[in-house]
Amino acid sequence: MKKLYWGIALLVVISPLGLLAKGTAWGEWSSAEFKRMIGFVPGGMRLVESLWRAPLAGYAWPGRQGGAAAAAVGYILSGAIGVGLIFIVFKVFGRFLSASEGEFSGHEDT
C-alpha cells in the first residue's frame, strides 16, 4: 500500500504538467465549448452545470489569480483535495462494509 500512496502522491505533484498542453482538458468542457465542438448542448448538461460550482474554479484558490506558479499550486492543491476526498469516501465505505460483514460472519448457514 505504501508504494500505491507514493505513486498517487507523485501523480498529484506532477499534475501541473497538464498546463503545458494546449486546449481544454478532456471532459472539462463548459457548455459553450461543448456547443462549439458538437453543435448543441444536451439538456442534462445544462441542468448539472447549474447545480455545482467548483471550489477551486480554474484550479486557482481565491485571491491568487494568474501566474504559472499560482496555477501549478492550484493544480496540486486540487489534486490533493480530490484524492483526499476519494480516500475518505473509500475509508468510510470500507468501514461500513466491514461492520455489516462482521454482523453476519458469526452465523453459519444450516
Secondary structure, DSSP 8 states (H G I E B T S, - for coil): -HHHHHHHHHHHHHGGGGGGS-S--TT---HHHHHHHHSS--HHHHHHHHH---TTGGG--TT--SSHHHHHHHHHHHHHHHHHHHHHHHHHHHHHHHHHHHHHHT----
